[in-house]
Amino acid sequence: MTIERIDDPADPRLADYRGLTDTALRRVAEPAGGLYIAESAKVIARAVAAGHRPRSLLVQEKWLADAESLAGSAPVYVVPDAVAEEVTGYAVHRGALAAMHRPVLPAVTDLVAQARLVMILEDIGDHTNVGAAFRAAAGLGVDAVLVSPRCADPLYRRSVRVSMGTVFQVPWTRMPEWDSVAPILRSAGLHVAALALTEDAVPLDRFAARRPDRVAVVLGSEGDGLSRRALAAADTVVTIPMAGGVDSLNVAAASAVALWALR
């Protein structure tokens, strides 16, 4: 580990951390740059424990001791509070930031080969919902998570933070479009259960009572729900029975309910 003190917010060594509040920019720049940002010593420690490698850490002087055990051979940039805020765009108060090397994602075929319970997130745009769904997946025994090509990044720092670092715990990968992934799921022996509001939907409790041995639960976007292609790929459409004139739950809450029923 090398410790480098930096007082200039324009220093090129801080490029990975610049403009972290610009979500539209970061969701493109981080994957393209092969990195993601982990926030707080606890989250960084979980990432390192999962085998992810830091390429640098950014800390204020008071948090330096906490960072020393996390950095490995990566440099630690120590900056004044004002520099940290100017670079990132917000007041950094969670102890440390780390620019992490983005791991290579596994193939869908390998990920689902032995899985008994899979969660599929289709086109969910809110990073908070993605993180919360991953936390539910980790806590309720999901073996693998697939995210669609247009789903928000599970490694975006808000997703990671909301998940409490469980995005590092549950195996996951990006899947191709439905016409390519549906045969893979079918070949793996997974019964695809799509959560949606349709006239032929089966209540979740009835489906869970006769739960197939291997299930892939599909959850759709916050506004439009599941696409027609997802519904066409499903073996069963399932719904959570509701009361009080409410037709559905937030997608993260729905994931927890469905996964609990099918655990």
TIROKOL-30537 format. One line per 2 residues: number of its first residue (from 0); for each residue z, y, x of N, C-alpha, C. Coordinates in steps of 0.1 Angstrom, whole numbers, plus 2048, in hexadecimal, padded with zeros to 3 digits. Last residue first. Example, Ala and Ser with C-alpha at 12.3 -4.5 7.8 and 13.67 -1.06 7.14 Angstrom:
2
1	847/7EA/880/847/7F5/889/84F/800/881 ~ 84E/7C7/884/84E/7D3/87B/84E/7DF/884
% end
This chain:
263
262	7F7/73C/67A/7FC/738/687/7FF/729/689 ~ 7EE/746/663/7E6/73B/669/7EB/737/676
260	7FF/75A/65C/7FC/750/652/7F6/744/658 ~ 7FC/76B/672/809/764/66F/807/759/666
258	7E2/773/670/7E6/76A/67B/7F3/764/679 ~ 7E4/783/658/7DB/777/659/7DF/76E/664
256	7F6/797/660/7F9/78F/655/7F1/782/655 ~ 7E9/7A2/677/7F6/79C/678/7FA/793/66C
254	7D2/7AC/66B/7D1/7A2/676/7DE/79B/677 ~ 7DB/7BF/65A/7D5/7B3/655/7D4/7A8/65F
252	7E4/7D2/66D/7EE/7CB/664/7E8/7BF/65E ~ 7CB/7D9/677/7D5/7D4/680/7E0/7CC/678
250	7BE/7E3/660/7B9/7D7/667/7C3/7D1/670 ~ 7D2/7EB/643/7CC/7EF/650/7C9/7E3/658
248	7CA/7D8/626/7D3/7DD/630/7CB/7E3/63B ~ 7BE/7DE/604/7BE/7D8/611/7C8/7DE/61A
246	7C2/7E8/5EA/7B8/7DE/5EC/7B9/7D7/5F9 ~ 7DD/7EF/5D5/7D8/7F1/5E3/7CE/7E5/5E5
244	7EA/7EC/5BD/7DD/7F3/5BD/7D7/7F6/5CB ~ 7FF/7DB/5C1/801/7E9/5C0/7F5/7F2/5C0
242	7F4/7C1/5D8/7FA/7C6/5CC/7FB/7D5/5CC ~ 7DF/7A7/5E6/7E5/7B4/5E6/7EB/7B8/5D8
240	7D7/78C/5FA/7DA/791/5ED/7E3/79D/5EE ~ 7BE/78E/612/7CD/78E/611/7D0/794/603
238	7A2/776/612/7A8/783/60F/7B7/783/60E ~ 786/768/622/794/767/61F/799/775/61C
236	76A/754/622/76F/761/621/77D/761/61B ~ 75F/73A/638/768/73E/62C/76B/74D/62D
234	74D/73B/64C/74E/72E/644/756/731/637 ~ 738/756/655/745/751/651/743/744/649
232	720/762/659/724/758/663/731/751/65F ~ 71F/775/645/715/76A/644/719/75F/64E
230	732/787/64E/734/77F/642/72B/773/640 ~ 724/791/664/731/78A/666/734/781/65A
228	70E/79D/658/70C/792/661/719/78A/663 ~ 71A/7B1/649/714/7A6/642/711/79A/64B
226	73A/7BA/659/72B/7BB/656/726/7B0/64E ~ 75A/7C3/64B/751/7BA/652/742/7BC/64F
224	762/7E6/647/765/7D8/646/75B/7CF/64E ~ 75E/801/648/753/7F9/642/757/7EA/640
222	776/80B/655/76F/811/64A/767/808/642 ~ 77F/7FA/66A/789/801/661/782/806/654
220	76E/7DA/66D/770/7E8/671/779/7EF/666 ~ 77D/7B9/669/772/7C3/66B/777/7D1/66D
218	785/799/677/789/7A6/671/77F/7B1/674 ~ 786/777/675/77E/782/678/783/78E/670
216	794/75B/684/796/765/67A/78E/772/67E ~ 78C/73A/689/789/748/68F/78A/752/683
214	79E/71C/68D/79A/727/684/797/733/68D ~ 7A3/6FA/68A/79F/704/693/798/710/68B
212	7AB/6EB/673/7B2/6E9/680/7AF/6F4/68A ~ 7AE/6FF/655/7A7/6F6/65E/7AE/6F6/66C
210	7C9/6FF/63E/7C3/705/64A/7BB/6FB/652 ~ 7D2/700/624/7C9/6F5/629/7C1/6FA/635
208	7E2/716/623/7E8/709/61F/7DF/6FE/623 ~ 7D1/72B/62A/7DA/726/634/7E0/719/630
206	7C3/72E/611/7BC/72A/61D/7C5/724/628 ~ 7D9/737/602/7D2/72B/5FE/7CA/725/60A
204	7DF/74F/60F/7E9/745/60E/7E3/737/60A ~ 7C7/75E/60C/7CC/75A/619/7D6/74E/618
202	7B0/756/5F2/7BC/75C/5F7/7C1/756/603 ~ 78D/758/5F9/798/74F/5F6/7A5/757/5FA
200	773/76B/5E9/77C/769/5F4/788/760/5EF ~ 75E/771/5D8/761/762/5DB/76B/760/5E5
198	75D/78C/5D8/760/785/5CC/764/777/5CE ~ 76D/79A/5F5/761/796/5EE/766/78E/5E1
196	77A/7AA/60E/77B/7AB/5FF/76E/7A7/5F9 ~ 783/795/62A/77B/79F/623/77E/79F/615
194	784/784/647/78D/78B/63E/785/797/638 ~ 776/765/64D/773/773/64D/77C/77A/643
192	778/74A/661/77E/750/655/77E/75F/655 ~ 768/72F/66D/768/73E/66E/76D/743/660
190	773/715/67F/771/719/672/772/728/671 ~ 766/707/69D/76F/711/697/76A/715/689
188	758/6F6/6AD/760/6F0/6A2/769/6FA/69B ~ 746/700/6BF/754/6FD/6C4/75D/6F8/6B9
186	730/704/6AF/730/6F9/6B9/73D/6F6/6BE ~ 738/71B/6A2/736/70F/69B/736/703/6A4
184	739/72D/6B7/745/72A/6B0/744/71D/6A8 ~ 71E/72D/6BE/728/729/6C8/735/725/6C1
182	711/736/6A8/70F/728/6AC/719/724/6B6 ~ 71C/751/6A8/71F/748/69D/71C/73A/6A1
180	711/760/6BE/71F/75A/6BF/722/750/6B4 ~ 6F7/767/6B7/6F9/760/6C3/707/759/6C3
178	6F9/775/69F/6EF/76A/6A0/6F1/762/6AC ~ 70D/789/6A6/710/77D/69E/706/772/69E
176	70B/793/6C9/709/795/6BA/70B/788/6B3 ~ 725/788/6E0/718/78D/6DD/717/790/6CE
174	746/794/6E8/73D/78A/6E3/72F/790/6E1 ~ 75D/799/702/753/79F/6F9/749/794/6F5
172	77D/788/702/770/78B/708/768/793/6FD ~ 79E/77C/70C/794/782/703/787/785/70A
170	7BF/76E/70C/7B1/76E/711/7A7/774/707 ~ 7DB/783/70C/7D2/77B/703/7C4/77A/709
168	7E5/794/720/7EB/787/71D/7E2/77E/716 ~ 7DB/7AD/720/7DA/7A5/72D/7DE/797/72B
166	7E2/7B7/708/7D4/7B4/70A/7D1/7AD/717 ~ 7FD/7BC/709/7F9/7AE/706/7EA/7AC/706
164	806/7D5/70F/801/7CD/71A/7FC/7BF/716 ~ 80B/7E0/6F6/817/7DD/6FF/812/7D4/70B
162	7F7/7E9/6E7/7F9/7DA/6E7/805/7D6/6EF ~ 7F8/804/6EC/7FC/7FF/6DF/7FF/7F0/6DF
160	7ED/803/707/7FB/808/704/800/803/6F7 ~ 7D3/7F9/703/7DD/7F2/70C/7EB/7F6/709
158	7C8/80D/6F3/7C9/7FF/6EE/7D3/7F7/6F6 ~ 7CA/822/705/7D2/823/6F8/7D3/815/6F2
156	7B9/81B/71A/7C8/81C/71D/7D0/81D/710 ~ 7A3/7FF/714/7A5/80E/714/7B4/810/714
154	7A1/7E4/711/7A7/7E9/71E/7A8/7F8/71F ~ 793/7E0/6FA/7A1/7DC/6FB/7A8/7E1/707
152	77E/7F8/6ED/781/7F1/6F9/790/7ED/6F9 ~ 771/7F3/6CC/777/7FB/6D6/77D/7F2/6E1
150	752/7E1/6C5/760/7E2/6C4/766/7EB/6CF ~ 738/7DB/6C9/73B/7E9/6C6/74A/7EB/6C3
148	737/7BF/6CF/731/7C9/6D8/735/7D7/6D6 ~ 758/7B2/6C5/749/7B4/6C3/744/7BE/6CD
146	76E/79C/6D5/76B/7A9/6CF/75C/7AC/6CF ~ 783/780/6D1/776/785/6D4/774/793/6CE
144	79F/771/6DF/79B/77C/6D7/78C/77F/6DB ~ 7B3/753/6DE/7A8/75A/6E3/7A4/765/6D9
142	7CA/748/6D2/7C6/743/6DF/7BB/74B/6E5 ~ 7E6/757/6C2/7D8/756/6C3/7D4/751/6D1
140	802/759/6BD/7FD/74D/6C2/7EE/74B/6C2 ~ 80E/770/6B6/80D/766/6AB/804/75B/6B0
138	80F/783/6CB/81B/77E/6C5/81A/773/6BB ~ 7F4/787/6D0/7FC/781/6DA/809/77C/6D4
136	7EB/792/6B8/7E5/785/6BD/7EE/77F/6C7 ~ 7FA/7A9/6B7/7FC/79F/6AD/7F7/792/6B2
134	7EE/7B6/6CD/7FC/7B3/6CD/800/7A8/6C3 ~ 7D4/7B9/6C3/7D7/7B0/6CF/7E5/7AD/6D0
132	7D9/7CB/6AF/7D4/7BD/6AB/7D6/7B4/6B7 ~ 7E0/7E1/6BD/7EA/7DB/6B4/7E6/7CD/6B0
130	7C8/7E7/6CB/7D4/7E4/6D2/7DF/7DC/6CA ~ 7B7/7ED/6B5/7B4/7E2/6BF/7C1/7DD/6C6
128	7C4/803/6AA/7C3/7F7/6A3/7C0/7EB/6AB ~ 7C1/815/6C0/7CE/811/6BB/7CE/804/6B3
126	7A6/819/6C1/7AC/812/6CC/7BA/80D/6C8 ~ 78F/814/6A7/79B/81A/6AB/7A3/812/6B6
124	779/804/6A0/777/810/6A9/784/816/6AE ~ 76E/7E4/69E/779/7EC/69B/779/7F8/6A5
122	758/7D1/69E/756/7E0/69D/762/7E8/699 ~ 76C/7B6/698/75E/7BB/696/75E/7CA/694
120	77E/79F/6A8/77F/7AD/6A3/771/7B2/6A3 ~ 78C/780/6A3/77F/787/6A6/780/795/6A0
118	7A2/768/6AF/7A1/774/6A8/794/77B/6AC ~ 7A8/745/6AD/7A1/750/6B3/7A1/75C/6AA
116	7B9/728/6B2/7B9/734/6AA/7B3/740/6B2 ~ 7B1/715/6C4/7B4/711/6B6/7B5/71D/6AD
114	79B/711/6E0/7A4/719/6D7/7A5/714/6C9 ~ 78B/705/6F2/797/6FE/6EE/7A0/705/6E5
112	775/717/6F2/773/708/6F3/77F/700/6EE ~ 775/732/6F3/778/72C/6E7/778/71D/6E7
110	76E/738/70E/77A/73E/708/77E/736/6FC ~ 755/72D/713/761/728/71A/76E/72C/714
108	745/73C/701/746/72E/700/752/728/707 ~ 748/756/70B/74D/753/6FE/74F/744/6FD
106	752/75A/72D/747/757/723/74E/753/716 ~ 769/774/737/764/766/736/759/765/72C
104	764/792/74A/768/78B/73E/762/77D/73D ~ 773/79E/767/767/798/762/76B/790/755
102	789/7BB/765/786/7AD/768/779/7A8/762 ~ 788/7DA/775/786/7D3/768/782/7C4/76B
100	7A2/7E6/789/795/7E0/789/793/7D8/77C ~ 7B4/803/77D/7B3/7F4/77F/7A5/7F0/780
98	7C7/81D/785/7B9/81A/783/7B7/80B/787 ~ 7E6/824/776/7DE/81C/780/7D0/81B/77C
96	801/83A/774/7F4/837/76F/7EE/82E/77A ~ 824/83D/76D/819/83A/776/80C/838/76E
94	837/84A/75B/83B/844/768/82F/842/771 ~ 831/857/744/834/849/743/836/842/750
92	828/870/743/836/86F/743/83A/860/742 ~ 811/889/747/813/87B/74B/822/879/74C
90	803/89D/731/80F/89C/739/812/88D/73B ~ 7DE/89D/734/7EB/89C/72D/7F7/89B/736
88	7C9/89D/745/7C7/8A4/738/7D4/8A4/730 ~ 7C7/894/75F/7C6/88A/754/7C4/891/746
86	7C9/8AB/76F/7BF/8A1/771/7BD/899/765 ~ 7DF/8BA/765/7D2/8C0/766/7C7/8B6/768
84	7F4/8A7/768/7F0/8AC/75B/7E2/8B2/75B ~ 7F5/8A4/784/7F3/898/77B/7EE/89D/76D
82	7FB/8BE/78B/7EE/8B8/78F/7EB/8AC/787 ~ 815/8C1/781/80A/8CA/77C/7FC/8C4/780
80	824/8AE/790/822/8AD/781/816/8B5/77C ~ 813/8A5/7AF/81D/8AD/7A7/81A/8AB/798
78	80C/882/7B9/808/890/7B5/813/897/7AE ~ 802/868/7CC/80E/86F/7C7/80A/87E/7C5
76	7F0/84B/7CA/7EF/85A/7CB/7FB/860/7C4 ~ 7EF/82F/7DC/7F7/835/7D2/7F6/844/7D4
74	7D5/816/7E2/7DC/822/7E5/7E4/828/7D9 ~ 7DC/7F2/7E1/7D5/7FE/7DC/7DD/80B/7E0
72	7E8/7DB/7E7/7E1/7E2/7F2/7DB/7EF/7EE ~ 801/7DE/7D0/7FB/7D5/7D9/7F5/7DD/7E5
70	80E/7EE/7BC/801/7F3/7C2/7FA/7E8/7CA ~ 827/7E7/7B3/81C/7E5/7AB/80E/7E6/7B2
68	83C/7F0/7C2/83B/7E2/7C0/82E/7DE/7B8 ~ 839/80C/7C1/837/805/7CE/835/7F6/7CC
66	83F/818/7A9/831/815/7AC/82F/80C/7B8 ~ 85A/81F/7AA/855/815/7A0/847/810/7A3
64	85A/832/7BE/861/826/7C0/85C/81B/7B7 ~ 84C/848/7B1/846/841/7BC/84D/833/7BE
62	855/859/79D/852/84B/799/84C/843/7A5 ~ 858/872/7A9/864/86B/7A3/862/85D/79F
60	83E/87A/7AF/847/876/7BA/853/86E/7B4 ~ 826/86B/798/82E/876/79D/839/871/7A7
58	809/857/79F/817/859/79B/81C/866/79F ~ 7EF/841/79C/7F2/84F/79C/800/851/797
56	7E0/827/7AF/7EA/82B/7A6/7EC/83A/7A7 ~ 7C1/813/7B2/7CA/81E/7B6/7D5/820/7AC
54	7B9/7FB/7AA/7B1/801/7B5/7B8/80D/7BA ~ 7CB/7DD/7A2/7CA/7EB/7A2/7C0/7F0/7AD
52	7BF/7BF/792/7C2/7C6/79F/7C1/7D5/79D ~ 7CD/7A5/77E/7C5/7B1/77F/7C9/7B9/78C
50	7DE/790/779/7D4/78F/783/7CB/79A/785 ~ 7F3/794/768/7E8/78D/763/7DD/78B/76D
48	803/7A5/778/808/797/776/7FD/78E/770 ~ 7F5/7BC/775/7F5/7B6/782/7FA/7A7/780
46	7FB/7C2/75A/7ED/7C0/75E/7EC/7B8/76C ~ 816/7C4/75A/811/7B9/753/802/7B7/757
44	818/7DB/76B/81E/7CF/76F/819/7C3/768 ~ 80C/7EE/75A/806/7EB/767/80B/7DD/76C
42	820/7EF/746/812/7EA/743/80B/7E6/74F ~ 836/7F9/754/837/7EC/74D/829/7E6/74A
40	82E/811/75E/831/807/767/831/7F9/760 ~ 812/821/74D/820/81D/74E/822/811/757
38	7F1/818/746/7FB/823/746/809/81D/744 ~ 7D2/811/754/7DE/80C/74F/7E9/817/751
36	7B0/815/74F/7BC/81C/753/7C8/815/74C ~ 795/802/75E/79C/807/753/7A9/80D/758
34	774/7FE/76C/782/801/76D/788/803/75F ~ 758/800/770/75F/7F3/773/76E/7F5/774
32	74A/815/767/750/816/775/757/80A/779 ~ 745/80D/74D/73A/80E/756/73E/80F/765
30	75F/80D/742/758/801/744/74C/802/74E ~ 763/82A/746/76C/820/74C/765/813/74D
28	74F/839/738/750/83A/747/758/82F/74D ~ 752/833/71D/745/830/724/748/82F/733
26	76B/83B/717/767/82E/712/75A/82A/717 ~ 76C/855/722/772/84A/729/76E/83C/724
24	75E/866/710/759/864/71D/75F/857/724 ~ 76E/863/6F9/75F/860/6F8/75A/85E/706
22	787/86C/701/785/85E/6FD/776/85A/6FE ~ 795/87E/717/788/87F/711/783/870/70E
20	7AD/87B/724/7AE/87E/715/7A0/87F/70F ~ 7A7/878/73F/7AB/86C/737/7AC/86F/728
18	79C/889/753/798/88A/745/79B/87E/73D ~ 79E/874/770/79A/881/76B/796/880/75C
16	7A4/85D/77D/7AE/862/774/7AA/86E/76C ~ 790/858/790/792/84E/785/79B/853/77A
14	793/86E/7A2/788/86E/798/78A/864/78D ~ 7A4/873/7B6/7AA/873/7A9/79F/871/79E
12	795/877/7CD/79D/86B/7CC/7A3/869/7BE ~ 78C/891/7CC/783/886/7C7/78A/879/7C6
10	7A0/8AB/7C0/79E/8A1/7CB/796/895/7C6 ~ 7A7/8BE/7AE/798/8BB/7B0/796/8B1/7BA
8	7C2/8C2/7B0/7BD/8BA/7A5/7AE/8B7/7A6 ~ 7D3/8BE/7CE/7C7/8C5/7C8/7C2/8BD/7BD
6	7E7/8B0/7D9/7EB/8BC/7D2/7DF/8C3/7CB ~ 7F2/890/7E1/7E6/898/7DE/7EB/8A4/7D5
4	7FB/877/7F8/800/882/7EF/7F4/88C/7EE ~ 7FA/855/7F9/7F2/861/7FC/7F6/86C/7F2
2	804/837/806/808/842/7FE/801/84F/802 ~ 7F8/816/805/7F8/823/80C/7FC/82E/802
0	800/7F4/808/800/800/800/800/80C/809
% end
